[in-house]
């Protein structure tokens, strides 16, 4: 299995631009999570989906952030408009909700720099 | 509220020293516990996990952790660290009410050669 796939791996953009991060979960997994990691705040859960349905988006910082999961094999996290304080590493993780031992597996992350 | 605490933010050890990283959790009901490792510039990888059974859990790369329910702790140990263990270590918890993970703040370990 290829594991969780994220793209792009690095993104540099200017303030005000739209940024779209992409994630492909492990095949067969039905839960997907978006995290943000910064030096100041550590690892934060932004939103997670079960069976493509958003379950908890209380971690999404503000309306500039949105996430979708149109099907079981793809999710996007969009920031519009982006701001310098959004600079962080964004991780996607997936797990199998039906497993008795649910373990989240992380993707390689997208390093976002907003100038 | 559910929380996970890692009290050691930075640890510096020499090679061959023994390691113990603290993790305490505050969770109602059944708790599942995890340790993840993040090597410099890389993503989080699972080291070990505890769901039930033997409270002493053995993971990859010689790591182990012990679940002590009375102390709400799940400390990570390794008898002899190597330079390649330099990384950040995260403790995390979830419960059977859902599969949301709550992460601790992480502990940065530096092993001097």
Interface residues (C-beta under 8 A of the other chain):
Chain A: X31 X33 X42 X43 X45 X48 X55 X56 X91 X93 X95 X97 X100 X101 X102 X103 X104 X105 X106 X107 X108 X109
Chain B: X32 X34 X36 X42 X43 X44 X45 X46 X49 X51 X90 X94 X98 X99 X100 X101 X103 X105 X106
